[in-house]
Amino acid sequence: MPRDRVTLAAAWAWIDAQPAAPARELVPVVQAAARRLADPVASGADLPDQSRAAADGYAVCAADCDGASAYNPLPLVVQGAGPLARGAACLVGAGWPMPGGADAVLPQEAAQPAGSWLDVLAPVAPGTGVARAGAIWRAGTMLLEAGRRLRPQDVACLAALGVTAVPVLRRPLVRLVVAGPKAGSDVLTPLLEALLARDGAIADRAPDLAYAAAPDAIILAGRSGDGPDDTAAAVLQAAGGTLALHGVALRPGETTGLGAIGPVPVILLPGEPLACLAAYDMLAGRLIRRLGGAGAGLPYRTVHAALARKIVSGIGLTDIVPVRWQDGRIQPIGEAGLAAAVQADGFVMVAEGSEGYPAGATVPVHLYEAADP
Amino acid sequence: MPRDRVTLAAAWAWIDAQPAAPARELVPVVQAAARRLADPVASGADLPDQSRAAADGYAVCAADCDGASAYNPLPLVVQGAGPLARGAACLVGAGWPMPGGADAVLPQEAAQPAGSWLDVLAPVAPGTGVARAGAIWRAGTMLLEAGRRLRPQDVACLAALGVTAVPVLRRPLVRLVVAGPKAGSDVLTPLLEALLARDGAIADRAPDLAYAAAPDAIILAGRSGDGPDDTAAAVLQAAGGTLALHGVALRPGETTGLGAIGPVPVILLPGEPLACLAAYDMLAGRLIRRLGGAGAGLPYRTVHAALARKIVSGIGLTDIVPVRWQDGRIQPIGEAGLAAAVQADGFVMVAEGSEGYPAGATVPVHLYEAADP
């Protein structure tokens, strides 16, 4: 492995110094869920646009119902559409415009229809069952801030505003060049495509670096070490690229490299699958999440849990220790490589200044559950 | 609204009594991330298939390095491929088969090449840098259980097993029939399409119930009450369907209905967007998540937080109260409808037997963040 390893903090500093001004694109509102909004959105008009019934019932003048009860039903004339006459009531459904002169919607359970009359069985306070113009929001109200990852209700809000297409941050396009496996089948392509999709990026599988589309980042996966067949660094140089850092004090993941071809950042990831996963999460994913307008943080939920067994770690290396739940505590996983990755419910990071944790210590655990990118 | 409302528990019991045996389909491994595995997966063979180098370095017989140090370098002959001779070393890269007779990989930093010789600068323990056959997993090891939502590393595991297509649970196909809005633009279609996509379902927008494809469930959205223009129940009946329940003691969402057309469950959802969201989450989503092989639980993360202001709730109704974070506490939202939905960070459920919570009470909050369906 490269001998001049930098700290994880130095690698993060390099990543965070890369320009990250995501481009934007316009998408139909029905495809905007889970995308990040490019511009803030304010309401252009009051909602509702006019005073509307908020419930099914009878539009009335509340004063006409004063004193009504089951023992003292008050009669009102049932009228059709148009401004409400005093002493009258008009059947309305939720969402209908309130007739002029009406100030409340009498619930159906407080009304006893009797032909062209209605017996009011309870009083109703003015404003009951009415959504006044602007009751949901007023024109000019700031509704959705730029950068927000749109939730279903946010998309509904855009639709309510009459927006049909919305500017969102473009998904980062990541060229993915995977070295052929040393043995067995290609594990890195499905691993990295799934990670990129999870982080909101579009994987652009390419046979080599000469491939033409202009990506936002490039991942060269496999052959990242300095063993006899580790060609990734040479491939990058041959394509006119440079390595800014090669070797990170991260275990697994030591052979990760960070560089560029022209303005495009390039990350070399190790070929061992667990190392590739760890290095993606800690380094490549950080770059890609930033390019997509997300924060630099891990896309995993963090909880605190007690260790069932001690973790020993070397000073000077950040260790990524896969763990699984066991009886409400977390247990470092004895298996290696992919077996550890599939058995893991999450991982513990042991910082480079730490020698590990004793059994029973409560530590932060990053859970392998998808969170919003 | 319907007057014979059932409790939320009764509505859940109806939903949970619906058959939920998701069908399966075969998908390419590269498209299997985030899908649910239909069958358990065990390894068919040892991984590695044979003893392989786990690191770059020199394959050696560890005994040949005993006593080596920088002050006492021990020379070894560098040989090419083939079984290792005693007193020899062979350059290997991580993943390469170990030469016969070698039992350790000497790290490059412990070796000083000198032409056709190598000076060993440190001893190495037998097994160092070697992944023996089956070190990751043995043939027959159970790796992935049925029903697991496949994570990136799980997909990598399938690829490592040589699987190219994997049986997963089919996404539920949900016919979505949305009544025209009473005012303004259609908010329900984008809202429900986003919710269905989040919950792993495929929305099949249809103009009416007569549409032909055979869905796993049907959502009729809007016009679910019993006001003058509330036609959903009648539309269902005209199509030969029946309502098992109409009216749920859920606020908002009281006008939700549960029924069927033939063997296909049908859910009537209210047209007011916040009510539609609440009723989808509490009822329709539960059905759909079960149809997709997920648990019946809410797809939201739950935390506990202190209330900044009291919540008052009526006995006999389950209240869904949108809340937002404010100074580390949660604040019930004063706004109504969509404005509350977009401002909400989550919601508090107040059970039907509760009159609410005082200010300062610590309550469970369901956060509007996507979690794994």
Interface residues (C-beta under 8 A of the other chain):
Chain A: M1 R3 V29 V30 A32 A33 A34 L47 P48 D49 R52 A55 D56 G57 L91 V92 G93 A94 G95 W96 P97 Q108 E109 A131 A135 I136 W137 T141 L143 L144 L150 R151 P152 Q153 D154 V155 A156 C157 L158 A159 A160 G162 P181 K182 A183 G184 S185 D186 V187 L188 T189 P190 L191 L192 E193 A194 L195 A197 R198 G225 D226 G227 P228 D229 D230 G271 E272 P273 L274 L277 R301 E335 A336 G337 L338 A339 A341 V342 A344 Y368 E369 A370 A371 D372
Chain B: M1 R3 V29 V30 A32 A33 A34 L47 P48 D49 R52 A55 D56 G57 L91 V92 G93 A94 G95 W96 P97 Q108 E109 A131 A135 I136 W137 T141 L143 L144 L150 R151 P152 Q153 D154 V155 A156 C157 L158 A159 A160 G162 P181 K182 A183 G184 S185 D186 V187 L188 T189 P190 L191 L192 E193 A194 L195 A197 R198 G225 D226 G227 P228 D229 D230 G271 E272 P273 L274 L277 R301 E335 A336 G337 L338 A339 A341 V342 A344 Y368 E369 A370 A371 D372
